[in-house]
Amino acid sequence: MRSLISYIWSYVKPHRKIFWFATISRVCADLVWLYPPFAMAVTVNFFTDYVRGQSFAPLYVVFVLSLVAIIVRYVGMCLAKTHLFRLSDKIA
């Protein structure tokens, strides 16, 4: 396994900045995608404990953060795919 990784790394090494940028973009996109289930839980808890006259400000924050998470997820995935596909074309 180690020899396989070192063999592949010898091709990637000249383009390591692109490789690491794409890898970090993908990891961040996947980590951000953990937020929507949490947002759904917060929303359900909010409506379960809702009292008439209570502010909807927490829901607005959850909604905005969910939109940000969606945008970061898809932009990060597209950046990672684009850069890694270009890198694979250069290496091949």
PARO-798315 format. One record per residue: z, y, x of N, C-alpha, C in turn; residue number from 1; residue in three letters. Coordinates in steps of 0.001 Angstrom, whole numbers, plus 500000, padded with zeros to 6 digits. Each point is the difference from the previous one (the first is absolute). Layout:
<recs>
[rec [Z, Y, X], [Z, Y, X], [Z, Y, X], NUM, ALA] ...
</recs>
This chain:
<recs>
[rec [500000, 498804, 500829], [500000, 501196, 499171], [500000, 501254, 500869], 1, MET] [rec [500805, 499969, 501039], [500085, 501164, 500883], [498668, 500280, 500686], 2, ARG] [rec [499306, 498953, 500396], [498705, 500185, 500656], [498974, 500567, 499022], 3, SER] [rec [500089, 499597, 498728], [499096, 500538, 498991], [500224, 501500, 499812], 4, LEU] [rec [501262, 500397, 499919], [500325, 501421, 499824], [499545, 500810, 501214], 5, ILE] [rec [500230, 499499, 501190], [499572, 500736, 501199], [498474, 500065, 500086], 6, SER] [rec [499320, 498955, 499543], [498536, 500002, 499990], [499467, 501061, 499035], 7, TYR] [rec [500569, 500048, 498813], [499578, 501001, 499018], [500380, 501404, 500458], 8, ILE] [rec [501184, 500140, 500590], [500462, 501315, 500450], [499085, 500567, 501082], 9, TRP] [rec [499377, 499134, 500803], [499094, 500496, 501043], [498808, 500735, 499389], 10, SER] [rec [499592, 499612, 498802], [498912, 500712, 499311], [500503, 501248, 499277], 11, TYR] [rec [501197, 499943, 499497], [500553, 501117, 499223], [500520, 501112, 500902], 12, VAL] [rec [500414, 499667, 501207], [500679, 500948, 500887], [499268, 501330, 500174], 13, LYS] [rec [498674, 500012, 500185], [499338, 501316, 500130], [500084, 500866, 498736], 14, PRO] [rec [500266, 499386, 498880], [500057, 500714, 498715], [501396, 499925, 499398], 15, HIS] [rec [501020, 499935, 500829], [501354, 499757, 499498], [500537, 501126, 499129], 16, ARG] [rec [499577, 501249, 500229], [500481, 501100, 499155], [499529, 499810, 498562], 17, LYS] [rec [498743, 499656, 499842], [499456, 499757, 498663], [500702, 498796, 499362], 18, ILE] [rec [500191, 498955, 500797], [500661, 498790, 499499], [501407, 500298, 499514], 19, PHE] [rec [500779, 500712, 500796], [501381, 500293, 499606], [500062, 500965, 498828], 20, TRP] [rec [499098, 500987, 499975], [499957, 500933, 498870], [499724, 499243, 498704], 21, PHE] [rec [499019, 499119, 500016], [499649, 499234, 498802], [501119, 499046, 499610], 22, ALA] [rec [500626, 499381, 500980], [501085, 499070, 499703], [501192, 500723, 499384], 23, THR] [rec [500356, 501142, 500562], [501121, 500781, 499460], [499657, 500541, 498615], 24, ILE] [rec [498752, 500414, 499792], [499578, 500464, 498673], [500165, 498900, 498963], 25, SER] [rec [499606, 498796, 500367], [500105, 498883, 499058], [501462, 499649, 499717], 26, ARG] [rec [500821, 499987, 501024], [501421, 499684, 499800], [500667, 501056, 499123], 27, VAL] [rec [499714, 501267, 500262], [500573, 501077, 499172], [499526, 499893, 498554], 28, CYS] [rec [498725, 499687, 499811], [499469, 499857, 498644], [500696, 498856, 499264], 29, ALA] [rec [500252, 498920, 500697], [500683, 498865, 499364], [501469, 500307, 499722], 30, ASP] [rec [500650, 500724, 500893], [501404, 500356, 499780], [500158, 500980, 498841], 31, LEU] [rec [499090, 500939, 499899], [500068, 500984, 498913], [499796, 499309, 498650], 32, VAL] [rec [499272, 498908, 500001], [499714, 499301, 498750], [501236, 499301, 499437], 33, TRP] [rec [501093, 499990, 500739], [501254, 499462, 499488], [500679, 500975, 499030], 34, LEU] [rec [499582, 501259, 499987], [500647, 500993, 499146], [499723, 499816, 498496], 35, TYR] [rec [498788, 499687, 499551], [499770, 499910, 498547], [500926, 499054, 499243], 36, PRO] [rec [500350, 498817, 500511], [500976, 499198, 499249], [501371, 500680, 499895], 37, PRO] [rec [500400, 500690, 501053], [501256, 500752, 499960], [499906, 501118, 498969], 38, PHE] [rec [498857, 500670, 499956], [499806, 501082, 499027], [500066, 499465, 498573], 39, ALA] [rec [499450, 498825, 499792], [500073, 499396, 498666], [501443, 499685, 499634], 40, MET] [rec [500772, 499520, 500952], [501413, 499712, 499744], [500774, 501272, 499666], 41, ALA] [rec [499713, 501068, 500731], [500672, 501280, 499732], [499624, 500507, 498609], 42, VAL] [rec [498748, 499848, 499629], [499548, 500446, 498678], [500680, 499205, 498889], 43, THR] [rec [500057, 498699, 500160], [500656, 499166, 498987], [501479, 500350, 499895], 44, VAL] [rec [500658, 500172, 501143], [501417, 500373, 499982], [500212, 501372, 499361], 45, ASN] [rec [499071, 500920, 500255], [500124, 501334, 499420], [499953, 499924, 498480], 46, PHE] [rec [499017, 499263, 499474], [499872, 499929, 498548], [501077, 499132, 499363], 47, PHE] [rec [500558, 499089, 500756], [501107, 499188, 499470], [501248, 500855, 499826], 48, THR] [rec [500258, 500887, 500934], [501200, 500841, 499972], [499732, 501391, 499443], 49, ASP] [rec [498831, 500234, 499420], [499623, 501337, 499545], [500905, 500467, 498866], 50, TYR] [rec [500403, 501269, 500145], [500781, 500667, 498965], [499186, 501216, 499567], 51, VAL] [rec [499974, 500251, 498711], [499218, 501119, 499489], [500407, 501301, 500691], 52, ARG] [rec [498996, 500732, 500474], [500245, 501264, 500692], [500043, 499861, 501518], 53, GLY] [rec [499951, 498768, 500485], [500034, 499764, 501453], [498667, 500446, 500618], 54, GLN] [rec [500072, 500532, 501193], [498822, 500499, 500695], [499062, 498859, 500411], 55, SER] [rec [498708, 500280, 499912], [498994, 499043, 500439], [499603, 500200, 501463], 56, PHE] [rec [500711, 500847, 500718], [499677, 500293, 501401], [499921, 498743, 500874], 57, ALA] [rec [500923, 499030, 499855], [499864, 498791, 500826], [498695, 499243, 499749], 58, PRO] [rec [499530, 500013, 498765], [498731, 499332, 499704], [498828, 500728, 500620], 59, LEU] [rec [500060, 501314, 500029], [498933, 500764, 500641], [499932, 499685, 501491], 60, TYR] [rec [501155, 499911, 500633], [500044, 499666, 501431], [499434, 498602, 500235], 61, VAL] [rec [500394, 499051, 499166], [499503, 498629, 500126], [498481, 499968, 499801], 62, VAL] [rec [499513, 500742, 499029], [498562, 500043, 499736], [499232, 500574, 501180], 63, PHE] [rec [500484, 501115, 500544], [499318, 500629, 501141], [500039, 499083, 501222], 64, VAL] [rec [501138, 499389, 500261], [500092, 499091, 501142], [499125, 498759, 499805], 65, LEU] [rec [499853, 499564, 498768], [499097, 498873, 499734], [498555, 500384, 500279], 66, SER] [rec [499627, 501201, 499603], [498639, 500468, 500307], [499780, 500102, 501504], 67, LEU] [rec [500976, 500522, 500711], [499894, 500083, 501457], [499881, 498603, 500612], 68, VAL] [rec [500778, 499063, 499486], [499940, 498632, 500513], [498627, 499381, 499754], 69, ALA] [rec [499433, 500239, 498841], [498672, 499473, 499694], [498957, 500599, 500930], 70, ILE] [rec [500068, 501306, 500206], [499031, 500666, 500878], [500140, 499501, 501432], 71, ILE] [rec [501231, 499938, 500495], [500217, 499532, 501382], [499548, 498558, 500145], 72, VAL] [rec [500247, 499183, 499000], [499601, 498587, 500064], [498490, 499862, 500178], 73, ARG] [rec [499238, 500643, 499127], [498558, 499813, 500038], [499333, 500732, 501154], 74, TYR] [rec [500508, 501156, 500362], [499446, 500698, 501171], [500305, 499204, 501267], 75, VAL] [rec [501223, 499506, 500126], [500362, 499200, 501166], [499185, 498735, 500115], 76, GLY] [rec [499777, 499324, 498870], [499183, 498790, 500023], [498564, 500300, 500388], 77, MET] [rec [499444, 501062, 499445], [498612, 500355, 500326], [499860, 500399, 501461], 78, CYS] [rec [500948, 500778, 500508], [499961, 500367, 501419], [500076, 498767, 500885], 79, LEU] [rec [500909, 499106, 499688], [500160, 498796, 500810], [498742, 499143, 499962], 80, ALA] [rec [499468, 499791, 498822], [498794, 499178, 499896], [498830, 500637, 500736], 81, LYS] [rec [499804, 501285, 499788], [498880, 500684, 500640], [500092, 499910, 501516], 82, THR] [rec [501156, 500336, 500543], [500151, 499994, 501457], [499942, 498596, 500581], 83, HIS] [rec [500613, 499043, 499342], [499977, 498639, 500540], [498624, 499350, 499858], 84, LEU] [rec [499264, 500306, 498932], [498645, 499466, 499884], [499089, 500602, 501072], 85, PHE] [rec [500128, 501299, 500247], [499213, 500630, 501068], [500372, 499412, 501355], 86, ARG] [rec [501275, 499784, 500196], [500465, 499413, 501257], [499441, 498600, 500169], 87, LEU] [rec [499999, 499217, 498949], [499470, 498639, 500116], [498505, 500012, 500286], 88, SER] [rec [499279, 500993, 499460], [498574, 500116, 500334], [499783, 500357, 501466], 89, ASP] [rec [500866, 500869, 500532], [499884, 500372, 501419], [500317, 498818, 500914], 90, LYS] [rec [500971, 499215, 499600], [500433, 498882, 500845], [498992, 498853, 499946], 91, ILE] [rec [499417, 499780, 498816], [499107, 498838, 499837], [498706, 500132, 500723], 92, ALA] 
</recs>
